[in-house]
Amino acid sequence: MKIAILAPYAPYPPHGGGTMRIYQIVRSLAAGHEVTLVSFAADHAAARSLAILEACCRVVPVIGPPPRSLARRAAGLAFSLAPDMALRNRSASYRRALDEVLAREPFDVVLAESIEMAGYLAQAARRTPRPRLVLDQFNAEYVLQRRTAINSLRTALTGGRSRLRELAGGAYSVLQWARLVRYERAVLARCDLVAVVSAEDRAALARLAGHERFTVVPNGVDAAYFSRTALPVVPPAEPATLVFSGTLDYRPNVDALAWFCGEPFERIRRQFPDVRLLAVGRRPAPALTALARAGRLELTGELADVRPALCSAAVYVVPMRVGGGMRLKVLEALSLELPVVSTSLGIEGVAELAHDVHCLVADAADTFANAVITLLHDRERAMRLARAGRTLVAERYDWSAIMPAFARQLAE
């Protein structure tokens, strides 16, 4: 089977949820099929990094997408009915590169990675013979924007931080929510198959699509790599260190850390005055650098290997209040046998994960803080949860168990 994979950014090195997912899909499908990867690369260095994938597939890098100024984004908001996600990866260079790839040989499947690349499926649909069109949908995006809008407006109306900024952000998300409903419905109607990361996303998107051409392909983890036995030296967990990880300019992650640094962290500090919060990830948003300057958290910046930093956690926190899909960070933390405290939203999509079996789950500021305090006090309970979490992830969410089923579905 010949498969063309359309990527919104270079999937190597696989740092972050999206890059890891695309990397694993490319690597797994290339093991049994003829794969051509047509990938955006931010610059020539990113394009060169893709050379490592040439060992398993054909790689066609395209420099881009072109940068979008604030004025250009505002123009898109004012003069287009499309959501921002449909505009950010439009590129004449990419269209030409994809046309050349599709003209060279017929493909059985064209697989778009994320809603950002869904517009290029229409280009593939014009080919004869028409390939099967598949979308790998990382999130139910309209749900994510709905949640973000509700959270921003609630924060503004209750007199939370920076009321004007929250009102503006909420208004923007309401507009994007409405546009995404229309856009996602049209995209889903075009697809022969849609891969989603969770049953929750499948239900939300099926309501829009009016069809059942969906398959659940959960996010996974390389359990052999994210393992304490894979580290030359396993750093001991520091007694009062809390760790969060993720891309730190991603709006749901910024919201999670800003919320946690408020009342929950203050409650924890009363019990553990020396507690520290470590935020592991790249591109910290200005709001987070301000919190770091105020001594509320510490920023590591991008790390070549996040495992030692994660293993320093006495408790790994996932205080997500908005977002969608399935968080890779949770699987990585559990795979490393870290005691986890999460909101209900933070563990969404990991169907088998259970409160007080694999982790502790709490949504309110006081109960979240109390759960962290409990695990800081009771290390035996913390380790019991951590071991159970590792067992679940290794058995059910290793990429080696997930990808073969997806490959079979594409072939069928």
N, C-alpha and C positions, 0 to 999 in steps of 0.2 A: 504494500500500500504506500502511495506517495502522499505525504502530508506537508503542507506549508503552514508554518507557525508564525503569526504576526505578533511581535512583542513591542510594548510601549517604551521599553528601556532595556539596556543591556542586562541580561540575566546572569552575568558573571562579573565579579565574584558574587556569590549568592548571599548577600547581606540584606536582611529585611524580608518581610512576608511575601511581597509580590515577586521579588527576584528569586527567592528560594522556590516558590511554587513553579514559576516558569522554568527555572533550571531543571527541576526534577521532572517536569513534564517532557521537556526536550530530551533529556538524557534517557528517560525510560522509553519514550516512543522510538527514539533512534536505535535502541537496542534490537528492535524487531522490524523496523520499517525505514523507508527512505525519507528522511526529514530535511526540509529546507527552512532555515530560520531567517526571516526577514525582520531585522531588529533595529529600532532606533538606538543610537548611541549618543550620549550627551556631547562628546568631543572625540578627537582622534585617539586619545588615550583609552577611552572607554571602548572604542571600536577595536583597538589592538587587543584589549582584554578578552574579546570574544574569540580570539584565535584558538584558545584552548578547546573550544567546542568543535573545532574543525576535525578533531579526531573522531567525532561520532556523527556529524551532520554537515551539510553545506550551510555556510553562513554568509548572509548578505547584509552588511551593516549600512545604515543610513544615518548620517550626522543630523541630529535634531532631536525633538521637534524645534522649530524656530522659537526663540524667546518671545513671550507675550508681555508687552508692557502693561502697566495699569490702565493706560488710556485705551489700549487695544482691547483689554478685557471689558472695560466699561462700554466700549462700542459694541462688543458682542452681546453684552447684557441689554443694551438699548435697541439694537437694530436686528437682532436675531431671536427667533423663538426657540432655538436649540439650547440645551443646558450647557454649562461651561465645560463639562466633561466631554461633550461631543465636539468641542471647538479646539481644545488644547493640543491635540495631536494631528491637526490638519497640516499636510505638507505636500507640496508639489513634487519634491524630490522623492518622497516615499511612494507616492502614486506612480511615478515613473519607474522606480525600482521594482515595485510589485507587478506592474504591467509587463516588464521585461521577464520577470520570473515566471509569470503565468503564461506568457506567450511561448516560452521556451519548451514547455512540456505540460501535458495535462496532469492535474492533481486530483486525487480521490477525495481529499479532505482539505479544507482551508480552516484553520483554527485560530480565531482571534482571542488574544489574551487580554481580557478586561474590556469593559464598556468603552474605554478610550479608543480602542482599535476597532470597535464594531462597525464604524462607518466604512471601513475598507472591505467588509463582506459584500456590500453592494457591488463593488468593483469586481470581486471574484465571481459574483452571481451572473455576470454578463458573459462569462466564458462558455464556449461550447467544446466539449461537453461540460455541463455545469457540475462543479465539485459539490460535495456535501458541505454545508456551511455550519460551523460549530463555534459557539461562543463559550469561553471559560469566564464566567461571571463571578468576580471576587466578592462582591457584595450585592445585595438588593439595594441599589443606590438610592432609589426613591425613599426607601425605609430609613436609610441612614440620614438623609437630609430632613425627613420628617422628625426623627428623633432629635437631631441637632437643633431644628427650629423650635421645637417644644421646650427643650432644655434651655436654650438661650433666652427665650421669651419669659420662661418661668424665673430664671435667674434675675433678669431685668426687673420684673414686676415685684419680686420679693426684696428688692433693694440690695441685690448682690453687687459684686465687684464691677466697676466700670459699666454703669447702667446704659449709657449711650452706646458703648461698643457692643454690648450684648443685644440691644434693640436692633442695631444695624445688622449684626450677624444673624439674628433671628429673621429679620425681613429678607435678607439675601437667601437664607435657607428655605424660607417659604416659597420664594420665586423658583429656586432650583428644584425643589420638591415637585411643584406643579409641572415644570418642564420635563423633569425626568420621568414622571408618570407617562407622559405622551411619548417621549423618545424611547424609553425602554419597551413600551408596548409594541412600537413599530419594529424595533430591532428583534425582539423575541419572535414576532410573527414570521420574520424572514428566515430564522434559523431552523435547521433540521435537528439539531440537538443543542441543549444548553447544559453545561456543567455548572453546578453550584456547590458551595462548600458545606451546606447544612440543610437539614430538613426544614428549618424555619425559613431560610431563603427560598427554598423550593416552593413552599406554600405561598409566600408573598409574591413571587414572580409568576407563579401559575395563575394567580388571580388576575394579573395583568394580561398574560399571554392568551388565555382561553384555550390552551392546549396542554398536554402532559409530556411534551418532548424534553424531559429533564432527567438528569442523572446527578446524584450526589457524589462528588469527588472531594472528600474532606481535605483540609490542610493536614500536613503530616510533619514528621520530624525524622531526621537521621538518628535513630536511637543509639547506634554504635558510636557516632561522633559526639552527640550530646549525652555523654556518659561519664561518670566519674572515673571509670577504669580507663578511659581514653586519654585522660590528662596525666602528663608525666608526674606532676605534683598537684594534689588536690588541696587548695588553700582552705584552712579551717574557716567555718562560718564565724564572722565577727559577732560578738555577743549582742550588740544592739544596732545592727546594720540592716536597713530595709532597702530592697532593690526593686526598681522598675526598669523595664527596657522597651525600646521601640524607636521608630523614627520620630524625632522630637519636634518636628514642625507639622506633624499630622494633627489636624484639629482635634479629633477625639482624644489623642494622647496628651495634648496640651491641656485640654479640659480636665482630664483625669488627674494629672499632677497638680494643677492649680486647685482643684477641689480637695484633694488629699492633703495638700500643704496647709489647708485651713483648719477647720475644727477637728477632723480625725487626727492629724499630726499633733495638734496642741494637746489633745487628750492623752496621746501616747507619751508625749514629752513630760507630762506630769508624773507618770509612773517611771519613765526611763529618761532622765534629764540628758543623758549622753547619747541618745539615739541619733543616728544619722540616716539620711535618705540619699541613695545613690541612683541617679538617672543615667542609664547606659544607652547611648544612641547618638546618631548624627544629626546635624542641622538643628540645634535647639532654637526654638522660637524666642523672640524678644521677651515674652512673658516669663519664660523659664530662666533665661539669663538674669532677669531681674530678681527672680526668686533665689537664684544662686548667689547673687551679690548680697541679698538680704540674709544669707546664711540658712535658708530654709531647705536647700538641697545642694547636692554636689553633682556636677556634670563631668562625665568621662570623655565626651566627644566620641568620634567613631573609633572602634577598636577592631584590629585585624582578627582577634579571637575574643569573643565576649564571654566564653565559658568561665575563666578565672574570676572575672568581675561578678558574674551571676552567682558563682559558688561562695562568694563572700557573704551572701545573704543569710541572716538568721530567719528572715521571713521575706518572701517575694510577694509584692503587692500588685494587684490588678484592679485599680479603682475606676474602671470604665463606667461612664454614665451615658455616653452616646457611641454610635458606631454600628457596625453590622458584620455579617460574615462570621468568621471564625478566627480567633487570635492565635497566630503561630507562637507568640511569646509564652502563652500558657503551656503549650505542648513542650517547648524547650525547657521551661522551668521545671515541669513535672518530670521530664526525661532526665534532668540533672539531680533529681531527688531533692528538690527545694520545697520547704513548707510554703504553701500558697494560701493567701487570703484574697478573695475576689468578690466583686459584685456579681449579681446574677447575669448581667449583660456581659461581663468579662469572660465568663465560661460558656456563653451561648455557642451552640454548635457542637460542643463536645458532649454528645448525648449521654454517655455512660458516667460522666463525672458527677459524683455525689457529695453533698455536704457532710462533713465529719467522717467521710470514708477516704476521700482523696485530697480534700482541701476544706477550708472553711469559707462559707458564702454569707455575705452581709451587704445590705444596700444603704442603710442609713449611716450618717456620720458616726453616731455613738456606737452602733453595733459593729461597724467596720473597725473602729478603733479598739473596741473590746476584744474582737477576734484576734487582732494583731497582738495585743497585750497578752492574751491567753497563750498564744504560741511562743511568745518571748519568755513567759514564765515556765510553761510546761514543755520542756524540750523532748521528753519521751513521747508525748502526744504529737508534737510537731514531726518527729522522725517517723512515727507510725504512718501519718498521712503521706509523708514524702515517699516512703517505700511503696505504699499502695498506688500512688500516682505514677511512679516509674513503671510499675508492673502493667498498669492499664495502658499507658502510652506505648510501651514496647510491644505489647500484644496486638493493639488495635490501630495505632496511628503511625506506625513506621511506614515511610514512603514505599518500601519494598512490598508492603501488603496492599497499598492503595493503588499504585499505578498500573499493575497488570490488568486489573479489572477495567480501568478506563481504556486501556489499549484495546481490550477485547470489544468493548462497546463501540469504539470507533470503527473497528474492522467489521462489525456486524451491521 
